[in-house]
Amino acid sequence: MDSKGKVFGVLGLCQRSGKLKSGEFACLEAIRKKTAVVVVVSEDASDNTKKEFSDKCKFYNVPIYFFGSMDELGHAIGKDVRTSLAITDAGLAKTLIKNLLSEKSTEEM
């Protein structure tokens, strides 16, 4: 499995274990309540959405990654199109970040 597949696998695991919030409202609420450990926003989200999440994550000191498409994020968690996901478990978030970073380094080769 490639590193992109691993990222989607971890997102699916987060969803099944109930450690994931999806959708704009739920994600922003998780950031505000400081339950979000890491946030993933689709690369094809609107500039407005990207800015809103970037600003909110910066303010609350939550790492944010732009990854995949809305379709891919939704498919990974077994739902319709999703623009934003918030992981609420530190262990799963650590695994996700490790896979996201290895995906980014693979792209740069």
Rosetta constraint file for C-alpha pairs under 8 A:
AtomPair CA 1 CA 5 HARMONIC 5.91 0.50
AtomPair CA 1 CA 6 HARMONIC 6.59 0.50
AtomPair CA 2 CA 6 HARMONIC 6.39 0.50
AtomPair CA 3 CA 7 HARMONIC 6.30 0.50
AtomPair CA 3 CA 99 HARMONIC 6.02 0.50
AtomPair CA 3 CA 100 HARMONIC 7.52 0.50
AtomPair CA 3 CA 102 HARMONIC 6.58 0.50
AtomPair CA 3 CA 103 HARMONIC 5.27 0.50
AtomPair CA 4 CA 8 HARMONIC 6.53 0.50
AtomPair CA 4 CA 99 HARMONIC 7.60 0.50
AtomPair CA 4 CA 100 HARMONIC 7.54 0.50
AtomPair CA 4 CA 103 HARMONIC 5.94 0.50
AtomPair CA 5 CA 9 HARMONIC 6.08 0.50
AtomPair CA 6 CA 10 HARMONIC 6.19 0.50
AtomPair CA 6 CA 99 HARMONIC 6.60 0.50
AtomPair CA 7 CA 11 HARMONIC 6.32 0.50
AtomPair CA 7 CA 96 HARMONIC 5.99 0.50
AtomPair CA 7 CA 99 HARMONIC 5.68 0.50
AtomPair CA 7 CA 100 HARMONIC 6.32 0.50
AtomPair CA 8 CA 12 HARMONIC 6.21 0.50
AtomPair CA 8 CA 72 HARMONIC 7.94 0.50
AtomPair CA 8 CA 73 HARMONIC 7.25 0.50
AtomPair CA 8 CA 76 HARMONIC 5.20 0.50
AtomPair CA 8 CA 77 HARMONIC 7.90 0.50
AtomPair CA 9 CA 13 HARMONIC 6.25 0.50
AtomPair CA 9 CA 76 HARMONIC 6.87 0.50
AtomPair CA 10 CA 14 HARMONIC 6.15 0.50
AtomPair CA 10 CA 92 HARMONIC 7.23 0.50
AtomPair CA 10 CA 95 HARMONIC 7.48 0.50
AtomPair CA 10 CA 96 HARMONIC 6.13 0.50
AtomPair CA 11 CA 15 HARMONIC 6.28 0.50
AtomPair CA 11 CA 20 HARMONIC 7.83 0.50
AtomPair CA 11 CA 76 HARMONIC 6.33 0.50
AtomPair CA 11 CA 77 HARMONIC 6.28 0.50
AtomPair CA 11 CA 96 HARMONIC 7.53 0.50
AtomPair CA 12 CA 16 HARMONIC 6.23 0.50
AtomPair CA 12 CA 76 HARMONIC 5.38 0.50
AtomPair CA 12 CA 77 HARMONIC 4.61 0.50
AtomPair CA 12 CA 78 HARMONIC 7.43 0.50
AtomPair CA 13 CA 17 HARMONIC 6.09 0.50
AtomPair CA 14 CA 18 HARMONIC 6.16 0.50
AtomPair CA 14 CA 19 HARMONIC 4.98 0.50
AtomPair CA 14 CA 20 HARMONIC 5.40 0.50
AtomPair CA 14 CA 87 HARMONIC 6.96 0.50
AtomPair CA 14 CA 92 HARMONIC 6.85 0.50
AtomPair CA 15 CA 19 HARMONIC 6.02 0.50
AtomPair CA 15 CA 20 HARMONIC 5.17 0.50
AtomPair CA 15 CA 21 HARMONIC 7.88 0.50
AtomPair CA 15 CA 77 HARMONIC 5.80 0.50
AtomPair CA 16 CA 77 HARMONIC 7.95 0.50
AtomPair CA 19 CA 87 HARMONIC 5.89 0.50
AtomPair CA 19 CA 88 HARMONIC 5.12 0.50
AtomPair CA 19 CA 89 HARMONIC 5.72 0.50
AtomPair CA 20 CA 85 HARMONIC 6.76 0.50
AtomPair CA 20 CA 86 HARMONIC 5.61 0.50
AtomPair CA 20 CA 87 HARMONIC 4.62 0.50
AtomPair CA 20 CA 88 HARMONIC 5.87 0.50
AtomPair CA 20 CA 89 HARMONIC 7.97 0.50
AtomPair CA 21 CA 26 HARMONIC 5.83 0.50
AtomPair CA 21 CA 27 HARMONIC 5.70 0.50
AtomPair CA 21 CA 30 HARMONIC 7.42 0.50
AtomPair CA 21 CA 85 HARMONIC 5.67 0.50
AtomPair CA 21 CA 86 HARMONIC 5.01 0.50
AtomPair CA 21 CA 87 HARMONIC 6.50 0.50
AtomPair CA 21 CA 88 HARMONIC 7.56 0.50
AtomPair CA 22 CA 26 HARMONIC 6.06 0.50
AtomPair CA 22 CA 27 HARMONIC 5.97 0.50
AtomPair CA 22 CA 82 HARMONIC 6.81 0.50
AtomPair CA 22 CA 83 HARMONIC 8.00 0.50
AtomPair CA 22 CA 84 HARMONIC 5.90 0.50
AtomPair CA 22 CA 85 HARMONIC 4.50 0.50
AtomPair CA 22 CA 86 HARMONIC 6.36 0.50
AtomPair CA 23 CA 27 HARMONIC 6.06 0.50
AtomPair CA 23 CA 82 HARMONIC 6.07 0.50
AtomPair CA 23 CA 83 HARMONIC 6.52 0.50
AtomPair CA 23 CA 84 HARMONIC 5.50 0.50
AtomPair CA 23 CA 85 HARMONIC 6.51 0.50
AtomPair CA 24 CA 28 HARMONIC 6.09 0.50
AtomPair CA 24 CA 83 HARMONIC 7.17 0.50
AtomPair CA 24 CA 84 HARMONIC 5.93 0.50
AtomPair CA 24 CA 85 HARMONIC 7.96 0.50
AtomPair CA 25 CA 29 HARMONIC 6.11 0.50
AtomPair CA 26 CA 30 HARMONIC 6.17 0.50
AtomPair CA 27 CA 31 HARMONIC 6.26 0.50
AtomPair CA 27 CA 36 HARMONIC 7.57 0.50
AtomPair CA 27 CA 39 HARMONIC 7.75 0.50
AtomPair CA 27 CA 84 HARMONIC 6.76 0.50
AtomPair CA 27 CA 85 HARMONIC 6.18 0.50
AtomPair CA 27 CA 86 HARMONIC 5.36 0.50
AtomPair CA 28 CA 32 HARMONIC 6.19 0.50
AtomPair CA 28 CA 53 HARMONIC 7.53 0.50
AtomPair CA 28 CA 56 HARMONIC 7.64 0.50
AtomPair CA 29 CA 33 HARMONIC 6.04 0.50
AtomPair CA 30 CA 34 HARMONIC 5.98 0.50
AtomPair CA 30 CA 35 HARMONIC 5.08 0.50
AtomPair CA 30 CA 36 HARMONIC 5.07 0.50
AtomPair CA 30 CA 86 HARMONIC 7.07 0.50
AtomPair CA 30 CA 88 HARMONIC 7.89 0.50
AtomPair CA 31 CA 35 HARMONIC 6.21 0.50
AtomPair CA 31 CA 36 HARMONIC 5.08 0.50
AtomPair CA 31 CA 56 HARMONIC 7.36 0.50
AtomPair CA 31 CA 57 HARMONIC 6.89 0.50
AtomPair CA 31 CA 60 HARMONIC 6.84 0.50
AtomPair CA 31 CA 62 HARMONIC 7.31 0.50
AtomPair CA 31 CA 86 HARMONIC 7.87 0.50
AtomPair CA 32 CA 60 HARMONIC 7.11 0.50
AtomPair CA 34 CA 60 HARMONIC 7.36 0.50
AtomPair CA 35 CA 88 HARMONIC 5.56 0.50
AtomPair CA 36 CA 62 HARMONIC 7.15 0.50
AtomPair CA 36 CA 86 HARMONIC 5.54 0.50
AtomPair CA 36 CA 87 HARMONIC 5.63 0.50
AtomPair CA 36 CA 88 HARMONIC 4.66 0.50
AtomPair CA 36 CA 89 HARMONIC 7.82 0.50
AtomPair CA 37 CA 62 HARMONIC 6.27 0.50
AtomPair CA 37 CA 63 HARMONIC 7.34 0.50
AtomPair CA 37 CA 86 HARMONIC 7.22 0.50
AtomPair CA 37 CA 87 HARMONIC 5.74 0.50
AtomPair CA 37 CA 88 HARMONIC 5.25 0.50
AtomPair CA 37 CA 89 HARMONIC 6.52 0.50
AtomPair CA 37 CA 90 HARMONIC 6.09 0.50
AtomPair CA 37 CA 93 HARMONIC 6.41 0.50
AtomPair CA 38 CA 62 HARMONIC 5.84 0.50
AtomPair CA 38 CA 63 HARMONIC 5.14 0.50
AtomPair CA 38 CA 64 HARMONIC 5.96 0.50
AtomPair CA 38 CA 65 HARMONIC 7.96 0.50
AtomPair CA 38 CA 86 HARMONIC 5.91 0.50
AtomPair CA 38 CA 87 HARMONIC 5.46 0.50
AtomPair CA 38 CA 88 HARMONIC 7.30 0.50
AtomPair CA 38 CA 93 HARMONIC 6.11 0.50
AtomPair CA 39 CA 57 HARMONIC 7.89 0.50
AtomPair CA 39 CA 62 HARMONIC 7.17 0.50
AtomPair CA 39 CA 63 HARMONIC 6.36 0.50
AtomPair CA 39 CA 64 HARMONIC 4.73 0.50
AtomPair CA 39 CA 65 HARMONIC 6.34 0.50
AtomPair CA 39 CA 84 HARMONIC 7.21 0.50
AtomPair CA 39 CA 85 HARMONIC 5.74 0.50
AtomPair CA 39 CA 86 HARMONIC 4.45 0.50
AtomPair CA 39 CA 87 HARMONIC 6.34 0.50
AtomPair CA 40 CA 64 HARMONIC 5.80 0.50
AtomPair CA 40 CA 65 HARMONIC 4.90 0.50
AtomPair CA 40 CA 66 HARMONIC 5.78 0.50
AtomPair CA 40 CA 67 HARMONIC 6.54 0.50
AtomPair CA 40 CA 84 HARMONIC 5.72 0.50
AtomPair CA 40 CA 85 HARMONIC 5.15 0.50
AtomPair CA 40 CA 86 HARMONIC 6.36 0.50
AtomPair CA 41 CA 45 HARMONIC 7.06 0.50
AtomPair CA 41 CA 50 HARMONIC 7.15 0.50
AtomPair CA 41 CA 53 HARMONIC 7.90 0.50
AtomPair CA 41 CA 64 HARMONIC 7.43 0.50
AtomPair CA 41 CA 65 HARMONIC 6.27 0.50
AtomPair CA 41 CA 66 HARMONIC 4.87 0.50
AtomPair CA 41 CA 67 HARMONIC 6.25 0.50
AtomPair CA 41 CA 83 HARMONIC 5.67 0.50
AtomPair CA 41 CA 84 HARMONIC 4.41 0.50
AtomPair CA 41 CA 85 HARMONIC 6.44 0.50
AtomPair CA 42 CA 66 HARMONIC 5.45 0.50
AtomPair CA 42 CA 67 HARMONIC 5.11 0.50
AtomPair CA 42 CA 68 HARMONIC 5.29 0.50
AtomPair CA 42 CA 69 HARMONIC 4.97 0.50
AtomPair CA 42 CA 70 HARMONIC 5.43 0.50
AtomPair CA 42 CA 73 HARMONIC 7.13 0.50
AtomPair CA 42 CA 82 HARMONIC 7.78 0.50
AtomPair CA 42 CA 83 HARMONIC 5.22 0.50
AtomPair CA 42 CA 84 HARMONIC 6.39 0.50
AtomPair CA 43 CA 66 HARMONIC 5.20 0.50
AtomPair CA 43 CA 67 HARMONIC 5.31 0.50
AtomPair CA 43 CA 68 HARMONIC 5.69 0.50
AtomPair CA 43 CA 69 HARMONIC 5.69 0.50
AtomPair CA 43 CA 70 HARMONIC 7.74 0.50
AtomPair CA 44 CA 68 HARMONIC 7.75 0.50
AtomPair CA 44 CA 69 HARMONIC 5.63 0.50
AtomPair CA 44 CA 70 HARMONIC 6.68 0.50
AtomPair CA 45 CA 49 HARMONIC 6.24 0.50
AtomPair CA 45 CA 50 HARMONIC 6.41 0.50
AtomPair CA 45 CA 69 HARMONIC 7.88 0.50
AtomPair CA 45 CA 70 HARMONIC 7.23 0.50
AtomPair CA 45 CA 83 HARMONIC 6.04 0.50
AtomPair CA 46 CA 50 HARMONIC 6.27 0.50
AtomPair CA 47 CA 51 HARMONIC 6.06 0.50
AtomPair CA 48 CA 52 HARMONIC 6.13 0.50
AtomPair CA 49 CA 53 HARMONIC 6.20 0.50
AtomPair CA 50 CA 54 HARMONIC 5.94 0.50
AtomPair CA 51 CA 55 HARMONIC 5.96 0.50
AtomPair CA 52 CA 56 HARMONIC 6.15 0.50
AtomPair CA 53 CA 57 HARMONIC 5.87 0.50
AtomPair CA 53 CA 64 HARMONIC 7.97 0.50
AtomPair CA 54 CA 58 HARMONIC 5.99 0.50
AtomPair CA 54 CA 64 HARMONIC 6.97 0.50
AtomPair CA 55 CA 59 HARMONIC 6.12 0.50
AtomPair CA 56 CA 60 HARMONIC 6.22 0.50
AtomPair CA 57 CA 61 HARMONIC 5.53 0.50
AtomPair CA 57 CA 62 HARMONIC 4.71 0.50
AtomPair CA 57 CA 63 HARMONIC 6.53 0.50
AtomPair CA 57 CA 64 HARMONIC 6.59 0.50
AtomPair CA 58 CA 62 HARMONIC 6.35 0.50
AtomPair CA 58 CA 63 HARMONIC 7.68 0.50
AtomPair CA 65 CA 100 HARMONIC 7.99 0.50
AtomPair CA 68 CA 72 HARMONIC 6.01 0.50
AtomPair CA 68 CA 73 HARMONIC 6.48 0.50
AtomPair CA 69 CA 73 HARMONIC 6.20 0.50
AtomPair CA 69 CA 83 HARMONIC 7.76 0.50
AtomPair CA 70 CA 74 HARMONIC 6.14 0.50
AtomPair CA 70 CA 81 HARMONIC 5.17 0.50
AtomPair CA 70 CA 82 HARMONIC 4.97 0.50
AtomPair CA 70 CA 83 HARMONIC 5.05 0.50
AtomPair CA 71 CA 75 HARMONIC 6.00 0.50
AtomPair CA 71 CA 80 HARMONIC 7.20 0.50
AtomPair CA 71 CA 81 HARMONIC 4.87 0.50
AtomPair CA 71 CA 82 HARMONIC 6.73 0.50
AtomPair CA 72 CA 76 HARMONIC 6.01 0.50
AtomPair CA 72 CA 81 HARMONIC 7.70 0.50
AtomPair CA 73 CA 77 HARMONIC 6.67 0.50
AtomPair CA 73 CA 81 HARMONIC 6.97 0.50
AtomPair CA 73 CA 82 HARMONIC 5.76 0.50
AtomPair CA 73 CA 83 HARMONIC 7.26 0.50
AtomPair CA 74 CA 78 HARMONIC 6.16 0.50
AtomPair CA 74 CA 79 HARMONIC 4.90 0.50
AtomPair CA 74 CA 80 HARMONIC 5.02 0.50
AtomPair CA 74 CA 81 HARMONIC 4.53 0.50
AtomPair CA 74 CA 82 HARMONIC 4.68 0.50
AtomPair CA 74 CA 83 HARMONIC 7.90 0.50
AtomPair CA 75 CA 79 HARMONIC 5.77 0.50
AtomPair CA 75 CA 80 HARMONIC 6.67 0.50
AtomPair CA 75 CA 81 HARMONIC 7.29 0.50
AtomPair CA 87 CA 92 HARMONIC 7.50 0.50
AtomPair CA 87 CA 93 HARMONIC 6.08 0.50
AtomPair CA 88 CA 93 HARMONIC 7.42 0.50
AtomPair CA 89 CA 93 HARMONIC 5.95 0.50
AtomPair CA 90 CA 94 HARMONIC 6.10 0.50
AtomPair CA 91 CA 95 HARMONIC 6.49 0.50
AtomPair CA 92 CA 96 HARMONIC 6.09 0.50
AtomPair CA 93 CA 97 HARMONIC 6.08 0.50
AtomPair CA 94 CA 98 HARMONIC 6.21 0.50
AtomPair CA 95 CA 99 HARMONIC 6.32 0.50
AtomPair CA 96 CA 100 HARMONIC 6.04 0.50
AtomPair CA 97 CA 101 HARMONIC 6.01 0.50
AtomPair CA 98 CA 102 HARMONIC 6.28 0.50
AtomPair CA 99 CA 103 HARMONIC 6.08 0.50
AtomPair CA 100 CA 104 HARMONIC 6.22 0.50
AtomPair CA 101 CA 105 HARMONIC 6.23 0.50
AtomPair CA 102 CA 106 HARMONIC 6.13 0.50
AtomPair CA 103 CA 107 HARMONIC 6.37 0.50
AtomPair CA 104 CA 108 HARMONIC 6.52 0.50
AtomPair CA 105 CA 109 HARMONIC 6.71 0.50
